[in-house]
Amino acid sequence: MRVRDLYPLITTPNMAEAKEFYVTHFAFNTVFEASWFVYLSGPAAEDARGATLALMLPDHPSNPPGPEAFNGLGMILTVEVDDASAVFERLSGEGVPIIHPLTDEDWGQRRFMTRDPAGVLVDVVQQIEPKAGYWDQYTISDGN
């Protein structure tokens, strides 16, 4: 079996606003759009495939069991970028709500968090050098 794609599908009454959030703030493009569903694709880095994301209205006509509208709990969408500080400054200047401030984490990430119009926490991260010795406490020993 070959998986062609794997993407989160967020069911929200704020589909149009959520689409605009990702198009405006993260340069996503609309690949497919219907009145009740939108499929987005993010820009790809040279060494990575672009990210994909779908949004759907709760009263969609496909009528499978569920999914219920997202309630804002239990999900974080991580967006890895080259320069989290620059994205933080841009989004802050555009009035995007900041849920967690720009922080250098000991485990090796510079990050901040916002929330999209669907209620999803968006964790914007940049990989940086971890604090010296941080990962030593989590290293699994082979017993030697």
N, C-alpha and C positions, 0 to 999 in steps of 0.2 A: 504494500500500500504506500502510496506517495501522497502526503498532505500538501495541497496546493497553497493553502493560506490558513491562518488561525488568527482570529481577531475578536476583541470584546464587542458585544452588542449591548448597548445601553438603552433601555426602554425608559423614555422620559416624555412628559407632556411639553417640555422645553426643548424639543428637538431642533427647531430653527435657531434658537439662541445658542445651544450647545455647538451646533455646526459652525455658526459664526465665530464662536470662541476659538475653536481649533483652526479655522481658516485664517482668522485675524492674528492670533497670537503665536501659532506654531507652524504657519505656512502650509497647512494641509490643503489638498486639492479635492474637489468633489469628483469622484469616479462615476458614481451612479446616484441619481436622486429621483424619488417619487414623492407623492404628497405625504406618505406615511413612513418613509425609510430613506436614509442617506448613508452612503458608503464613502469614506474618506481615506485618502492616502497621503502620508507625510513625505517630505523630501528625504531622499536617501543620501547618506554619507558615502564617500568613495568605498569605504570598507564595510558597509552594512546595507541591508535591504531596508527600504522605507517601511515605516509602521503603517498599519491600517486600523481603522476604527469604524464601527457602524452605530447609527442611532436610529431609534424607531419610536413612533408614537404608541402609547398604550392601547389605543383603539384601532390598531392595525387590522387590515382585512384578512390576513392569513389565518387568524384564529387558531393557532396551536394552543395547547394547554400552557398557560403562562405566556410570556414572562410578565410578571407584575411590574409596575413602574418602580424604578430604582428608588430606594428610600434614603440613600446617602450613607448607609452604614456598611462596613465590611469590605470595602474595595478601595484600593489606591492604584491609580494609573501612573506608572513611572515613565517619565520622558527624559531620556539621557541626552544631554547636549554637550557641546564643546566648551562653553563658557557660561556657567550658571550665573555668575555675577552680572554679566551683560544682559542676560534674559531677565534676571530679577529687576535690574534698573529699568529696563524697557517696560515690563509688565507693571511695575509699581507706578511708573510715570503715566501709564495708560489707565490707571485707576482699577486695575484688576485686584481683587481682594487677596491679601497675603495671610495665610492661615498659620504658617510656620516661617520665621524669619530666615534669611540667608545665614547658613551655619556651616562651618567646617567640622565634619564629624570625625571622631578618632579612627573609625574603620576605613576611611579613605574616600569620603564623598563630600563635596560642597553641594548644598541643597537648600531648597526652600519649597514651600507647599502653597498651592492655591486651591480653589474649588471652582469647577466648571458650572455652568447654569443647570446641568442635570443633577448636581449635588455630589459629583465624584471628586474625591481628593486627588489632585494632580501634584505629584512629587517630581520636581524638576531637579535632576542630579547631574553632576559632573564628577568623573572619577579623578581623584587626586591621591597623593601619597598618604598612606595611613600613618598614624602616630607610631613611632618606633616601638616595636614589640607588641603592638595591640593584638595581632592575630596569633601570637604565641600561645595565648590562653585557650585558643580554640583548635590548635593543631592536634590531630589525632595521632597518637604514638603507635608505632607498630610493635611495641613491647621490647625493642632492642635498646 
